[in-house]
Amino acid sequence: MSRLRVFAFAVLGLLGFSSHSYAVEYPPGVEVEEPYEVYEEEVVDGLITPPQYDWDGFYLGVQGGWARLHGTNRFNNSGTQYNGGTVGLYGGYNYTYQNILIGVEGEGAYWSFGERSRGEMSLRSDYFAAAKIRAGLTYDWFMAYVTGGAAVSTFRASNPNFGPGSDSNTMLGWVGGAGLEMFVTERVIVRLDYERIVFPGRSFTVGGTRFKEDIDSDAIRIGVSYKF
């Protein structure tokens, strides 16, 4: 029984010592609010947020590169080839679902040909325009895509062997291509694009000679666009 009493007094003594050691005494009549800790979120200066690459929305750009024009007719089945350059504007709208992109794009460009073939046949064209649908796969800042649509251009044909003068036609055709795009900033996109345009045959008359010319072209361009 004495051991229990000793143990009880020891426990009471420890409790009394603890309460006394943690208690803060103030002079009579002085009221002091108990201190408390305020939680503050620490903000780290200079923290760099990873860039967010959003393919959705409108874009507008400029592009230029090499172009080749090829024409065939009944006088030259192997065709004649004309090399030139092209520069123009393009723009469109993209919509993405997960990593699948669907978009529409329009372009208008100046291109220059005019080399005369060995048979004295000459084809000239100053412009082309196209409306296309794009489909692609995106991976963060990178995209690969294919395109397809319709194109229009005006061509002027001449051949001194047929007689003086020339004839021109506005021709409709189809366009297909593929390319790669990548963000270089959160708003600027660069691209490498290949495009093929086929214009089905239209009839030209030069110096009383009537012939049908089938025309196709290939172009490789580099472009830079701004994403709005």
C-alpha positions as CSV (number, residue, x, y, z in Angstrom):
1,M,0.0,0.0,0.0
2,S,2.9,2.4,0.8
3,R,4.3,1.7,-2.6
4,L,1.1,2.8,-4.2
5,R,1.1,6.0,-2.2
6,V,4.7,6.8,-3.2
7,F,3.9,6.2,-6.9
8,A,0.8,8.4,-6.7
9,F,2.7,11.3,-5.0
10,A,5.4,10.9,-7.7
11,V,2.9,11.2,-10.5
12,L,1.3,14.2,-9.0
13,G,4.7,15.8,-8.5
14,L,5.6,15.4,-12.1
15,L,2.3,16.8,-13.3
16,G,2.8,19.8,-11.0
17,F,6.3,20.4,-12.2
18,S,5.2,20.2,-15.9
19,S,2.4,22.7,-15.5
20,H,4.6,25.1,-13.6
21,S,7.5,24.8,-16.2
22,Y,5.2,25.7,-19.1
23,A,3.2,28.3,-17.5
24,V,4.0,32.0,-18.1
25,E,3.3,34.4,-15.2
26,Y,2.4,38.1,-15.9
27,P,2.1,40.9,-13.4
28,P,-1.4,41.4,-12.0
29,G,-3.7,43.4,-14.3
30,V,-1.8,42.7,-17.4
31,E,-3.6,40.8,-20.1
32,V,-1.6,39.2,-22.8
33,E,-3.0,37.3,-25.7
34,E,-1.6,33.9,-26.2
35,P,0.8,33.7,-29.1
36,Y,-0.1,31.7,-32.1
37,E,1.6,30.7,-35.3
38,V,0.4,32.0,-38.7
39,Y,0.7,29.8,-41.6
40,E,2.3,31.5,-44.6
41,E,2.9,30.0,-48.0
42,E,6.4,30.4,-49.1
43,V,6.9,31.9,-52.5
44,V,10.2,31.2,-54.2
45,D,11.4,34.1,-56.3
46,G,12.7,33.2,-59.8
47,L,10.7,30.0,-60.1
48,I,10.4,29.2,-63.8
49,T,7.1,27.8,-65.0
50,P,7.4,25.2,-67.7
51,P,6.1,26.5,-71.1
52,Q,2.6,25.4,-72.2
53,Y,2.3,24.5,-75.8
54,D,-1.3,24.9,-77.0
55,W,-2.0,23.9,-80.6
56,D,-5.7,25.0,-80.5
57,G,-6.7,28.3,-82.1
58,F,-5.8,30.6,-85.0
59,Y,-2.4,31.1,-86.6
60,L,-0.9,33.2,-89.4
61,G,2.5,32.9,-91.0
62,V,4.8,33.4,-94.0
63,Q,6.6,30.7,-96.0
64,G,8.9,30.4,-98.9
65,G,11.1,27.9,-100.8
66,W,11.7,26.0,-104.0
67,A,9.1,25.0,-106.5
68,R,9.0,22.9,-109.7
69,L,6.4,23.1,-112.5
70,H,5.9,20.2,-114.9
71,G,3.7,20.3,-118.1
72,T,2.9,17.6,-120.7
73,N,1.0,17.8,-124.0
74,R,0.5,15.7,-127.1
75,F,3.6,17.2,-128.7
76,N,5.8,16.2,-125.7
77,N,4.7,13.2,-123.8
78,S,7.8,13.2,-121.5
79,G,6.9,16.8,-120.4
80,T,8.8,19.9,-119.8
81,Q,10.1,21.0,-116.4
82,Y,10.4,24.6,-115.0
83,N,12.2,25.4,-111.8
84,G,11.4,28.5,-109.7
85,G,10.7,29.9,-106.3
86,T,7.7,30.7,-104.2
87,V,6.8,32.9,-101.2
88,G,3.5,33.6,-99.6
89,L,1.2,33.7,-96.6
90,Y,-0.8,31.0,-94.8
91,G,-3.2,30.8,-92.0
92,G,-5.8,28.6,-90.4
93,Y,-7.4,27.2,-87.3
94,N,-6.5,24.1,-85.3
95,Y,-8.6,21.9,-83.0
96,T,-7.1,19.2,-80.9
97,Y,-8.5,16.2,-79.0
98,Q,-5.8,14.7,-76.8
99,N,-3.0,14.4,-79.3
100,I,-5.1,14.3,-82.5
101,L,-5.2,17.6,-84.5
102,I,-7.8,18.6,-87.1
103,G,-7.6,21.9,-88.8
104,V,-8.4,24.1,-91.8
105,E,-5.8,26.2,-93.7
106,G,-5.7,28.6,-96.5
107,E,-2.7,29.9,-98.4
108,G,-1.9,32.3,-101.1
109,A,1.5,32.5,-102.8
110,Y,3.5,34.1,-105.5
111,W,5.6,31.8,-107.6
112,S,7.8,32.4,-110.6
113,F,8.6,30.2,-113.5
114,G,9.1,31.0,-117.2
115,E,12.0,28.9,-118.4
116,R,11.6,27.9,-122.0
117,S,11.9,24.2,-122.8
118,R,13.9,22.8,-125.7
119,G,10.8,22.6,-127.8
120,E,10.3,26.3,-127.3
121,M,7.2,25.7,-125.1
122,S,6.9,28.2,-122.3
123,L,4.5,28.1,-119.3
124,R,4.2,31.1,-117.0
125,S,2.3,31.5,-113.8
126,D,2.4,34.2,-111.1
127,Y,0.3,32.9,-108.2
128,F,-1.6,30.0,-106.7
129,A,-4.1,29.8,-103.9
130,A,-5.3,26.7,-101.9
131,A,-7.8,25.7,-99.3
132,K,-6.9,22.6,-97.3
133,I,-7.8,20.3,-94.4
134,R,-5.1,19.3,-92.0
135,A,-4.8,16.2,-89.8
136,G,-1.9,15.6,-87.5
137,L,-0.5,14.0,-84.4
138,T,1.0,16.3,-81.7
139,Y,3.5,15.5,-79.0
140,D,4.1,18.4,-76.7
141,W,5.9,21.0,-78.8
142,F,6.1,18.8,-82.0
143,M,3.6,17.9,-84.7
144,A,3.5,15.8,-87.9
145,Y,0.7,16.4,-90.3
146,V,-0.8,15.7,-93.7
147,T,-3.0,18.0,-95.8
148,G,-5.4,17.8,-98.7
149,G,-7.7,20.2,-100.6
150,A,-8.2,22.3,-103.7
151,A,-6.0,24.8,-105.5
152,V,-6.3,27.4,-108.3
153,S,-3.8,29.2,-110.5
154,T,-3.6,30.9,-113.9
155,F,-1.2,29.7,-116.6
156,R,0.0,31.3,-119.8
157,A,1.3,29.1,-122.6
158,S,3.3,30.2,-125.7
159,N,5.3,28.5,-128.4
160,P,6.8,30.3,-131.4
161,N,6.7,27.1,-133.4
162,F,2.9,27.3,-133.3
163,G,2.8,30.9,-134.2
164,P,2.8,34.3,-132.4
165,G,0.9,35.2,-129.3
166,S,-0.1,33.2,-126.2
167,D,-3.1,31.8,-124.4
168,S,-4.0,31.7,-120.8
169,N,-6.3,29.6,-118.6
170,T,-7.4,29.6,-115.0
171,M,-7.1,26.0,-113.8
172,L,-8.5,24.2,-110.8
173,G,-6.7,21.3,-109.2
174,W,-6.2,19.3,-106.1
175,V,-3.4,19.6,-103.5
176,G,-1.9,17.1,-101.1
177,G,1.1,17.3,-98.8
178,A,2.8,16.6,-95.5
179,G,5.0,18.4,-93.0
180,L,6.5,18.9,-89.6
181,E,5.9,21.8,-87.1
182,M,7.4,22.7,-83.8
183,F,7.1,25.5,-81.2
184,V,10.2,27.6,-80.7
185,T,8.4,29.8,-78.2
186,E,4.9,29.6,-76.7
187,R,3.6,31.6,-79.6
188,V,6.0,31.1,-82.6
189,I,5.9,27.9,-84.7
190,V,8.3,26.9,-87.5
191,R,7.5,24.3,-90.2
192,L,9.0,22.3,-93.0
193,D,6.3,21.6,-95.6
194,Y,6.1,19.6,-98.8
195,E,3.2,20.1,-101.2
196,R,2.1,18.7,-104.6
197,I,-0.5,20.3,-106.8
198,V,-2.1,18.6,-109.8
199,F,-4.0,20.6,-112.4
200,P,-6.0,18.4,-114.8
201,G,-5.6,19.2,-118.5
202,R,-7.0,22.3,-120.0
203,S,-7.0,23.4,-123.7
204,F,-4.8,26.2,-125.0
205,T,-4.7,27.7,-128.5
206,V,-1.5,29.3,-129.7
207,G,-1.1,30.4,-133.3
208,G,-4.1,28.4,-134.5
209,T,-2.8,25.2,-132.8
210,R,-5.0,23.7,-130.1
211,F,-3.5,21.4,-127.5
212,K,-4.3,20.2,-123.9
213,E,-1.7,20.8,-121.2
214,D,-1.5,18.8,-118.0
215,I,0.3,20.6,-115.3
216,D,1.6,19.6,-111.9
217,S,3.9,21.1,-109.3
218,D,6.0,20.3,-106.3
219,A,7.1,22.7,-103.6
220,I,9.3,22.5,-100.5
221,R,8.9,25.5,-98.1
222,I,10.0,26.7,-94.7
223,G,7.5,28.7,-92.8
224,V,7.2,30.7,-89.6
225,S,3.8,31.4,-88.0
226,Y,2.4,33.2,-84.9
227,K,-0.1,31.4,-82.8
228,F,-2.9,33.6,-81.4
